[in-house]
Amino acid sequence: MSLNFTAIDFETANGSPASPCAVGLVKVRDGKHAETFETLIRPPAAHNWFSDGNIAVHGITPQMIESAPDFIDVLEQMLAFVGGDVLIAHNASFDMGVLRASAEAVSAAVPPLSYTCSVQIARKTYNLDSYRLNQVAYAIGHEEFDHHNALADSDACARIVIHAADRHGSADLNELLTATKLSLKQL
């Protein structure tokens, strides 16, 4: 199987898409987890406040990010990690919105990136009552993970895509997208 991509998940400090406080990435090579990257992030200045609701979801507090790198530095590291990979996120419109809005907030350019969504892949692969990340992960047998931890969520996303590719008999991402009648989007 030559299934290659990078799964991504952001956690945000508040309701602004330009407030990332954590990111997790999982690089998949030949259908297997190959490498990970995770870090806490200090969100861009105008978006660096924390809402109680977001803290309740992911448990990240302002004190936890005091010594974390700024988003501009994390962006450089993330882009180096991703390289030319297709990004996949569970509810990709959210995560790509965070990437886009955060880059704009720090006046940084993001190179052209292709992406797709594991929610859409799951909807074309499984018959479930809910396509929330934890529900799809449980359905494929991945029940032990720290939901709303950025690395754990990107890992679950990667597992879902690998499982879906196997279920469709897809050797690579293009075959999986064809089987699910989906296409890549551009950031």
Secondary structure by P-SEA (a helix, b strand, c coil): ccbbbbbbbbbbcccccccccbbbbbbbccccccbbbbbbbbcccccccccaaaaaacccccccccccccaaaaaaaaaaaaccbbbbccaaaaaaaaaaaaaaaacccccccccccaaaaaaaccccccccaaaaaaaacccccccccaaaaaaaaaaaaaaaaaaaccccaaaaaaaacbbbbcc
